[in-house]
Amino acid sequence: MAVTKSNLAMRLLTAAVAVPVILYLLYGCPPIAFYCLAFPAAVIGSHELFAMTHPGDRVSQILGVLLSAASSLLVYFCGHDPRVLLTLLVAIPLLGPLLTLIRVGDISSAALRACAMGFGPIFVAVPMTMLAMLRRDMGDDGPGYVLVTLMFAWLADTGGYFAGRFLGKHKLYELVSPKKTIEGSIGGLLGSVAGALLASLWYLPAFPLAHSVPLALVASAFGQAGDLGESLLKRSTGVKDSGSLVPGHGGILDRIDALLLTSTIVYVYTMWVQR
């Protein structure tokens, strides 16, 4: 998404309001408080996704949002039970085609809508819930792991913007996102590494540099892929922004597209390495 000077100013203003709220929820409140922020973000992001894949079909949009909300609640409150996770992993993809049979509409786009209904809740709602689970499940280090996850995504976005603006010459993936450059992608990787250094050397000493820097590179690469993936969805559905809820950023999905991947990467890392 192109960023003009006025748009950049609006982004900075939005961040100035949002960051203190996020920090307070992370460090000054019980874990459930942060989930109360992650849950509506997951629901609204899901709605924006289904508005793109099911334009004009309010019933299907509502069904998709309900599946997303149920997925988030089940993962957060029952996620420690493998039976729940396995059932969710199987049931949601199966419900996509079944629910589409009820709302067939234009047969030429039915396959797209069936797949979107089946993967949308797992693509948007579950990763956002994992971010809240990091806060809850990692004890005293939980706020720090959430913060470094946010930094992996947002510092990559910042580094990519400035590197792309001042140094960008070579297109990264012109078919999907014409304005993104290889130089911007490298700047994004360096931005995430800066976030890893801040975490390990300052507020999250339990996250050693030997882990944080490689994880930053992996998370940033996947996060940029998530950004491109959302750009692909928007371009294929003829949408410029997923919404207009966040000033200077477009919709919620525009703001969390990279975060969906970075939160998954960090949560899987903590699950396999830190526990």
C-alpha positions as CSV (number, residue, x, y, z in Angstrom):
1,M,0.0,0.0,0.0
2,A,1.5,3.3,-1.0
3,V,2.3,5.7,1.8
4,T,2.1,9.5,1.3
5,K,3.4,12.0,3.7
6,S,0.0,12.7,5.1
7,N,-0.7,9.0,5.3
8,L,2.6,8.5,7.2
9,A,1.6,11.3,9.6
10,M,-1.7,9.6,10.3
11,R,0.1,6.3,10.8
12,L,2.4,7.9,13.4
13,L,-0.6,9.5,15.2
14,T,-2.4,6.2,15.2
15,A,0.6,4.4,16.7
16,A,1.0,7.2,19.3
17,V,-2.5,6.3,20.5
18,A,-2.4,2.5,20.1
19,V,1.1,1.7,21.5
20,P,0.4,3.0,25.1
21,V,-2.9,1.1,25.2
22,I,-1.2,-2.1,24.1
23,L,1.6,-1.7,26.6
24,Y,-0.8,-1.1,29.4
25,L,-2.8,-4.2,28.5
26,L,0.4,-6.3,28.3
27,Y,2.1,-5.1,31.5
28,G,-0.6,-3.6,33.6
29,C,-3.5,-6.0,33.2
30,P,-4.2,-9.7,33.6
31,P,-3.7,-11.9,30.4
32,I,-7.5,-12.0,29.6
33,A,-7.4,-8.2,29.1
34,F,-5.1,-8.6,26.1
35,Y,-7.3,-11.3,24.7
36,C,-10.1,-8.8,24.9
37,L,-8.1,-6.7,22.4
38,A,-7.0,-9.7,20.2
39,F,-10.4,-11.2,19.9
40,P,-12.2,-8.3,18.3
41,A,-9.2,-7.8,16.0
42,A,-9.6,-11.4,14.9
43,V,-13.3,-11.0,14.4
44,I,-13.1,-7.7,12.5
45,G,-10.1,-9.0,10.4
46,S,-12.2,-12.1,9.5
47,H,-15.1,-10.0,8.5
48,E,-12.9,-7.9,6.2
49,L,-11.6,-11.2,4.7
50,F,-15.1,-12.5,4.0
51,A,-16.3,-9.2,2.7
52,M,-13.6,-9.6,0.0
53,T,-14.3,-13.2,-0.8
54,H,-18.1,-13.1,-0.4
55,P,-19.0,-9.6,-1.7
56,G,-22.7,-8.8,-1.2
57,D,-23.4,-12.0,0.6
58,R,-24.1,-10.8,4.2
59,V,-25.3,-14.2,5.3
60,S,-22.1,-16.0,4.3
61,Q,-20.0,-13.1,5.8
62,I,-21.8,-13.6,9.1
63,L,-21.3,-17.4,9.0
64,G,-17.6,-16.9,8.4
65,V,-17.3,-14.4,11.2
66,L,-19.2,-16.8,13.6
67,L,-16.8,-19.6,12.6
68,S,-13.9,-17.4,13.2
69,A,-15.2,-16.2,16.6
70,A,-15.8,-19.8,17.7
71,S,-12.4,-20.9,16.5
72,S,-10.7,-18.1,18.5
73,L,-12.7,-18.9,21.7
74,L,-12.1,-22.6,21.5
75,V,-8.3,-22.2,20.9
76,Y,-7.9,-19.7,23.7
77,F,-10.0,-21.4,26.4
78,C,-9.7,-25.1,25.3
79,G,-6.5,-25.1,23.3
80,H,-4.6,-27.3,25.9
81,D,-6.9,-30.2,25.0
82,P,-5.6,-31.8,21.8
83,R,-9.0,-33.3,21.1
84,V,-10.4,-29.8,20.7
85,L,-7.6,-28.7,18.4
86,L,-7.9,-31.8,16.2
87,T,-11.7,-31.4,15.9
88,L,-11.3,-27.7,15.0
89,L,-8.6,-28.5,12.5
90,V,-10.8,-31.0,10.7
91,A,-14.2,-29.4,11.2
92,I,-13.5,-25.9,9.9
93,P,-12.1,-26.9,6.5
94,L,-15.0,-29.4,6.1
95,L,-17.6,-26.7,6.9
96,G,-16.4,-24.4,4.2
97,P,-17.8,-26.4,1.2
98,L,-20.8,-27.6,3.2
99,L,-21.9,-24.0,4.1
100,T,-21.2,-22.9,0.5
101,L,-23.8,-25.5,-0.6
102,I,-26.4,-23.5,1.3
103,R,-25.2,-20.2,-0.4
104,V,-24.1,-21.3,-3.8
105,G,-24.7,-18.0,-5.6
106,D,-22.5,-17.5,-8.7
107,I,-21.2,-21.0,-9.5
108,S,-18.1,-19.7,-11.2
109,S,-16.8,-18.3,-7.8
110,A,-18.2,-21.1,-5.6
111,A,-14.9,-22.9,-5.3
112,L,-13.1,-19.8,-4.2
113,R,-15.8,-19.0,-1.6
114,A,-15.9,-22.6,-0.3
115,C,-12.1,-22.6,0.2
116,A,-12.2,-19.1,1.8
117,M,-14.9,-20.2,4.2
118,G,-12.8,-23.3,5.2
119,F,-9.5,-21.6,5.6
120,G,-10.4,-18.0,6.7
121,P,-11.0,-18.7,10.4
122,I,-7.7,-20.6,10.7
123,F,-5.9,-18.0,8.6
124,V,-7.0,-15.0,10.6
125,A,-8.6,-15.8,14.0
126,V,-6.3,-18.6,15.2
127,P,-3.0,-16.7,14.7
128,M,-4.4,-13.6,16.5
129,T,-5.5,-15.9,19.3
130,M,-1.9,-17.3,19.5
131,L,-0.7,-13.8,20.2
132,A,-2.9,-13.6,23.2
133,M,-1.9,-17.1,24.3
134,L,1.7,-16.0,24.3
135,R,0.8,-13.4,26.9
136,R,-1.0,-15.9,29.0
137,D,1.1,-19.0,28.7
138,M,4.7,-17.6,29.0
139,G,4.3,-16.4,32.5
140,D,6.3,-13.3,33.5
141,D,7.9,-13.3,30.1
142,G,4.6,-13.3,28.3
143,P,4.3,-9.6,27.7
144,G,7.8,-9.5,26.4
145,Y,7.2,-12.2,23.9
146,V,4.1,-10.5,22.6
147,L,6.0,-7.2,22.3
148,V,8.8,-8.8,20.4
149,T,6.3,-10.4,18.1
150,L,4.7,-7.1,17.4
151,M,8.1,-5.6,16.8
152,F,9.0,-8.3,14.3
153,A,6.0,-7.3,12.3
154,W,5.9,-3.6,12.7
155,L,9.6,-2.8,12.7
156,A,9.8,-4.9,9.5
157,D,7.0,-2.7,8.1
158,T,8.9,0.5,9.1
159,G,12.3,-0.7,7.9
160,G,10.8,-1.9,4.6
161,Y,9.0,1.5,4.1
162,F,12.1,3.6,4.5
163,A,14.5,1.3,2.7
164,G,12.0,0.9,-0.1
165,R,11.4,4.7,-0.4
166,F,15.0,5.8,-0.4
167,L,16.8,2.8,-1.8
168,G,14.3,0.7,-3.6
169,K,15.0,0.0,-7.3
170,H,14.4,-3.7,-7.9
171,K,10.8,-5.0,-7.8
172,L,10.2,-7.8,-5.3
173,Y,6.9,-9.3,-6.7
174,E,5.4,-6.8,-9.2
175,L,2.5,-9.0,-10.2
176,V,1.1,-9.0,-6.6
177,S,2.5,-5.8,-5.1
178,P,4.0,-3.4,-7.7
179,K,5.5,-1.0,-5.1
180,K,7.4,-3.5,-3.0
181,T,11.1,-3.8,-3.7
182,I,13.9,-6.2,-2.9
183,E,15.7,-3.3,-1.0
184,G,12.5,-2.7,1.0
185,S,12.4,-6.4,1.9
186,I,16.0,-6.4,3.1
187,G,15.1,-3.3,5.2
188,G,12.3,-5.2,6.7
189,L,14.6,-8.0,7.7
190,L,16.9,-5.6,9.3
191,G,14.0,-3.9,11.1
192,S,13.0,-7.2,12.6
193,V,16.6,-7.9,13.7
194,A,16.7,-4.5,15.4
195,G,13.6,-5.7,17.3
196,A,15.3,-8.9,18.3
197,L,18.3,-7.0,19.6
198,L,16.2,-4.7,21.7
199,A,14.3,-7.6,23.2
200,S,17.4,-9.8,24.1
201,L,19.5,-6.9,25.4
202,W,16.8,-5.0,27.2
203,Y,13.3,-6.2,28.2
204,L,13.4,-9.9,27.4
205,P,16.8,-11.4,28.6
206,A,15.2,-14.9,28.5
207,F,15.3,-14.6,24.8
208,P,19.0,-15.1,23.9
209,L,20.5,-13.5,20.8
210,A,21.4,-16.9,19.4
211,H,17.6,-17.5,19.2
212,S,16.2,-14.1,18.7
213,V,18.1,-13.0,15.6
214,P,17.5,-16.1,13.5
215,L,13.9,-16.1,14.6
216,A,13.6,-12.5,13.6
217,L,14.8,-13.3,10.1
218,V,12.4,-16.2,9.8
219,A,9.5,-14.4,11.3
220,S,10.2,-11.3,9.1
221,A,10.4,-13.4,5.9
222,F,7.1,-15.1,6.7
223,G,5.5,-11.9,7.8
224,Q,6.5,-10.3,4.4
225,A,5.0,-13.3,2.7
226,G,1.8,-12.8,4.7
227,D,1.7,-9.2,3.6
228,L,2.1,-10.3,0.0
229,G,-0.6,-13.0,0.5
230,E,-3.1,-10.4,1.6
231,S,-2.1,-8.2,-1.3
232,L,-2.8,-11.2,-3.5
233,L,-6.3,-11.5,-2.0
234,K,-7.0,-7.8,-2.4
235,R,-5.8,-7.7,-6.0
236,S,-7.7,-10.8,-7.0
237,T,-10.9,-9.5,-5.5
238,G,-10.5,-5.9,-6.8
239,V,-10.1,-4.3,-3.3
240,K,-7.6,-1.5,-2.5
241,D,-7.8,-1.8,1.3
242,S,-9.4,-4.4,3.4
243,G,-11.3,-1.7,5.3
244,S,-11.0,1.8,6.6
245,L,-11.2,1.2,10.4
246,V,-7.6,2.1,11.3
247,P,-6.6,5.7,10.2
248,G,-3.6,5.7,8.0
249,H,-3.5,1.9,7.8
250,G,-6.7,0.8,6.0
251,G,-8.5,-2.1,7.6
252,I,-7.6,-4.3,10.5
253,L,-6.5,-7.0,8.1
254,D,-4.1,-4.6,6.4
255,R,-2.5,-4.0,9.7
256,I,-2.2,-7.6,11.0
257,D,-1.5,-9.4,7.7
258,A,2.2,-9.8,8.6
259,L,1.4,-10.3,12.3
260,L,-0.6,-13.4,11.5
261,L,2.6,-15.1,10.4
262,T,5.0,-13.7,12.9
263,S,2.7,-14.6,15.8
264,T,2.4,-18.1,14.6
265,I,6.2,-18.4,14.2
266,V,6.9,-17.1,17.6
267,Y,4.2,-19.1,19.3
268,V,5.5,-22.3,17.7
269,Y,9.0,-21.4,18.8
270,T,8.0,-20.9,22.4
271,M,5.9,-24.1,22.3
272,W,8.9,-26.3,21.1
273,V,11.9,-24.5,22.6
274,Q,11.0,-22.4,25.6
275,R,8.7,-24.8,27.4
